[in-house]
């Protein structure tokens, strides 16, 4: 939830209680003149996460695009670039 571009995001909600997580954020899309709003709800553990996501992108030439999905991740080992 950080890294390059994170400074363009505003968290409207960020709640982690135990392994349950709920986040709502809005980010500017520089270069495209648009924005993206995300709602993420799910479980977050020490080495994995599973979120249901609702995404709304606003692009000047296209309008509003809505997406629904699931984001799943699992830590499988140290990144070789970090060594």
One Martini backbone bead per residue (centre of mass of N, CA, C, O) as a GRO file, in nm:
protein
   83
    1UNK     BB    1   0.056   0.064   0.017
    2UNK     BB    2   0.296   0.169  -0.166
    3UNK     BB    3   0.510   0.359  -0.339
    4UNK     BB    4   0.491   0.445  -0.643
    5UNK     BB    5   0.220   0.691  -0.630
    6UNK     BB    6   0.101   0.704  -0.332
    7UNK     BB    7   0.093   1.025  -0.309
    8UNK     BB    8  -0.190   1.022  -0.498
    9UNK     BB    9  -0.331   0.909  -0.238
   10UNK     BB   10  -0.650   0.868  -0.060
   11UNK     BB   11  -0.764   0.773   0.247
   12UNK     BB   12  -1.096   0.711   0.364
   13UNK     BB   13  -1.027   0.403   0.444
   14UNK     BB   14  -0.851   0.220   0.727
   15UNK     BB   15  -0.920  -0.118   0.832
   16UNK     BB   16  -0.760  -0.329   1.084
   17UNK     BB   17  -0.901  -0.638   1.222
   18UNK     BB   18  -0.694  -0.849   1.246
   19UNK     BB   19  -0.775  -1.004   0.933
   20UNK     BB   20  -0.953  -0.767   0.872
   21UNK     BB   21  -1.020  -0.563   0.572
   22UNK     BB   22  -1.074  -0.202   0.502
   23UNK     BB   23  -1.077  -0.009   0.190
   24UNK     BB   24  -1.061   0.343   0.085
   25UNK     BB   25  -0.964   0.491  -0.233
   26UNK     BB   26  -0.797   0.777  -0.398
   27UNK     BB   27  -0.660   0.839  -0.733
   28UNK     BB   28  -0.442   0.984  -0.934
   29UNK     BB   29  -0.396   1.016  -1.307
   30UNK     BB   30  -0.138   1.098  -1.442
   31UNK     BB   31  -0.160   1.196  -1.790
   32UNK     BB   32  -0.491   1.133  -1.801
   33UNK     BB   33  -0.683   1.307  -1.602
   34UNK     BB   34  -0.767   1.107  -1.379
   35UNK     BB   35  -0.940   0.855  -1.176
   36UNK     BB   36  -0.943   0.638  -0.875
   37UNK     BB   37  -1.167   0.407  -0.714
   38UNK     BB   38  -1.145   0.203  -0.405
   39UNK     BB   39  -1.274  -0.112  -0.285
   40UNK     BB   40  -1.163  -0.310   0.001
   41UNK     BB   41  -1.236  -0.656   0.101
   42UNK     BB   42  -1.090  -0.872   0.368
   43UNK     BB   43  -0.802  -1.072   0.402
   44UNK     BB   44  -0.509  -1.054   0.636
   45UNK     BB   45  -0.193  -1.184   0.661
   46UNK     BB   46   0.140  -1.250   0.701
   47UNK     BB   47   0.140  -1.413   0.381
   48UNK     BB   48  -0.162  -1.307   0.299
   49UNK     BB   49  -0.434  -1.229   0.057
   50UNK     BB   50  -0.803  -1.138   0.026
   51UNK     BB   51  -0.985  -0.942  -0.215
   52UNK     BB   52  -1.254  -0.747  -0.270
   53UNK     BB   53  -1.329  -0.545  -0.566
   54UNK     BB   54  -1.401  -0.192  -0.633
   55UNK     BB   55  -1.386  -0.010  -0.944
   56UNK     BB   56  -1.340   0.346  -1.043
   57UNK     BB   57  -1.296   0.501  -1.350
   58UNK     BB   58  -1.184   0.832  -1.469
   59UNK     BB   59  -1.205   0.944  -1.808
   60UNK     BB   60  -1.230   1.200  -2.022
   61UNK     BB   61  -1.275   1.026  -2.307
   62UNK     BB   62  -1.470   0.785  -2.168
   63UNK     BB   63  -1.526   0.787  -1.856
   64UNK     BB   64  -1.684   0.542  -1.676
   65UNK     BB   65  -1.523   0.261  -1.511
   66UNK     BB   66  -1.624  -0.065  -1.407
   67UNK     BB   67  -1.492  -0.289  -1.150
   68UNK     BB   68  -1.462  -0.641  -1.063
   69UNK     BB   69  -1.288  -0.834  -0.798
   70UNK     BB   70  -0.990  -1.031  -0.718
   71UNK     BB   71  -0.731  -1.022  -0.470
   72UNK     BB   72  -0.438  -1.235  -0.470
   73UNK     BB   73  -0.186  -1.324  -0.215
   74UNK     BB   74   0.161  -1.464  -0.171
   75UNK     BB   75   0.426  -1.544   0.013
   76UNK     BB   76   0.736  -1.716  -0.130
   77UNK     BB   77   0.973  -1.506  -0.072
   78UNK     BB   78   1.250  -1.356  -0.121
   79UNK     BB   79   1.366  -1.097  -0.290
   80UNK     BB   80   1.639  -1.079  -0.493
   81UNK     BB   81   1.663  -0.757  -0.490
   82UNK     BB   82   1.696  -0.748  -0.159
   83UNK     BB   83   1.996  -0.891  -0.137
   0.00000   0.00000   0.00000
